[in-house]
Structures are given as structure tokens and as C-alpha cells.
Amino acid sequence: MSPIQTLSTLSLAELTEELANGGVFLSVPPFVMHIASPIPVVAQGLHALYGRHELLRNGARFTDFHVAVKSETRLFKRVCVFEMDGFQPFTPLAYGEAFAFLEWGMNWCVTSHCHNWLTIHSAVLEKNGRAVLLPAPPGSGKSTLCAALMLHGWRLLSDEMALLDPATGLVTPAPRPVSLKNESIEVIRKRAPGAGFGPLAHDTLKGNVSHMQVSEQSLAQAHVPALPAWVVFPQFKLGAPLTVAARPKAQALVELTSNSFNQHVHGRAGFEALARLVERCGCHDLTYQSLDDALVWFDALERLP
Amino acid sequence: MSVALATGRFVFLRPDDVVCHVFSDGVVVYDEADGSVQALSPVAGEALLVCKSAGTIGVAELAARLELDQPSREELDSVSALLGQFESMGFLEHTAA
């Protein structure tokens, strides 16, 4: 059996060339993505963040999504557009946002099409066989906390979406780069000077955005699903001491259903799957300012029987 | 939101569409007809479950099923208000029966 070829075997120049001329087929567990783009920053982002991912050279494997980020000129301004199978689901973004657009577009592909799972807007991490879901709205510090936990030894299943199997209750890993915004980028860079970061997209709708490479451990175990044991609703609050409160399970279930992208597709079975998840999980509200304090709390949580 | 006190009898609409999940801290109701999900307090949740299992119910009967022994006027008003809320949520409908 020949060893797998990873994206890192291509130089940046080679990758740029291949992306511009037909694209590359990349294993992005649990999916295979065909990615094409003539825009250099897309190649830079993939080269920086997806180096450990398998590059698929034989075309026999099923490809889940054919995506592209293309350059266009509109009203004398260069912009980028995201395509899936030639369809453009979004309005164009600034040219410099092309790599971030690819990441957001790939998220959309999954949440809009993969209804074999119940998808929940939530980060998911795992330690010692037990997973924690961090569902939270933008601005709650979810991704920052998620990145810090990953650097602290938790396995990342996803920064953006929990792929819940409604039948088994297991979450399928989909480890991709962690999307960091604004001050969080520097906060996490300081904690992990050696970590890989993608290009910085300035002044997006979410502010400045940069993606951080997924840990080697998380990618190596991307085939191992995990059973949720906790649902933690994080809230970053400047100047606040760390506080934890039990979240009533009835409220937690309503919150999870509102954070689900496709519970309506699954109907009653989806509701019942989420109810079972909440039933067996500890549910908490976590307010924090200090990431270190939050990590200590997660360590204690993980040590509980 | 003020809810009118309910009088008379009510019939539970579409019982097969309404799924209730009971937790110790409340009841979550999923309505398959429109996909809505709502959390009720434990007492309200218990009342809804009673209404659902009874099929048709009135204020006094619901109070008795909730084990309110010789309910006061205020308790009956509270039970009546619950029925009114369930009616406004689309779970119940007045019936002549």
C-alpha cells in the first residue's frame, strides 16, 4: 500500500498552479472536497492550514462537494465569488476575503446538504472519550475558547458544527481550522506561537478573521466519533469572574433546537434525538473572562466521573 | 401578556402531532405541525400532559387531576389561565361537549 500523499507535498507554487487549473481533491474528513481557485490567497490559506490533509490523486473516489472561489470584476471592483457545482449561493465578497469565503462556503455546503446528520451550530471537543458541545451565538467567545481547549489537549471535532447521528447520539468529527476574529487572533497567537495561521482577512462582516490550524491529534482521530457528555453555553464577559450555573435542561433543549441548522428536516426524530442528548448531558452556563480560569474549570469537569 | 380566564370545556387538538419531553426542571413541547418548540414550567407541562391524555377537559377536572384538593378561587383562576394559554398556543380548542 502506498503511503498517503498530503497537501504539504506540494510547494505553494505547485498548489497555486493546480488550484488555478482544475483544482485539487482533498480529504477534509468526513468529506472529500474538490477545490478550485485562481486566487493566490486561497492557495496560501490551504497551504498553511491543510498541509496534513490527504491529497487524493486518483479520481475514483466519490467527491462530496465541488467548490470554487473565483475572481470577478463588478462595478470596476475586484471581488470573489463562492461556487458549489457552479451555483453561487452568496453575494460576492471583497477579493481579500477569498480564503475566509472558502471556509464559510464549505460550512454552508455541509449545513445545507448533509441531512443524514442533525447539524447544530456548536463547537465540539472531546477528552477521554467524552465530548462537550459549546453552542453559542457570535460574540460569545466560543471559537476562542475552542482554540484554547484544543491547544490544552482537547481533541477538536469541530469549531462550527456538531454533526449528530440521530440514531446513535454520536458526533462525527469534522475537524477544520478554527475561525478566530479580531482580538482573539492575537490572544491565541500568544498562547501558541508555533501554531499555524492562515491569511488575515481584513474588515469582513465579522471583523478581521484568521483561521488556526487544527491540531495533529484532532486530525489523526478524525475517524473516531464521540458521545457528548456535556453541553456548555459559554459567554465571554470582560471583567467577569468565572461563574458556572446549571442550565435547566428544558431550556437547554430549546436552545439546542434553535441552534440546529436542520432540526426541521428531521422533525420529530430530530427533536427526540436532541432530547436524548440533553437528557444524558450535564448542562451549564459558563461566564468567563480568563481563558486560564476556564481551562481549569474544563479540566475539573473532565475529571468528574 | 394577559390571558383571559378560560371557562367551559376544551378539546386537545392534534394529540398525535404534539410531543412532550419531561425533565425535572420543565417540559419541552414539540409541535410537529409547525416545528415549534416551547419550554413550559413543570406545573404547566404537567397540566398540558393531563390535557393531552384526557382529550377533553374543563377547569375543575384539570384542577382535580393536578391534585389540587378543594382548590381556592385563585387556584382555579390559575388553572383557567393555563387552559387559556394552551388555547392561545394552539393546543386546545373550546368544545361544546
Interface residues (C-beta under 8 A of the other chain):
Chain A: P248 K249 A250 Q251 L253 V254 T257 S258 Q263 H264 G267 R268 F271 E272 A275 V278 E279
Chain B: V19 H21 F23 S24 D25 G26 V27 V28 Y30 E32 G35 V37 Q38 A39 L40 G45
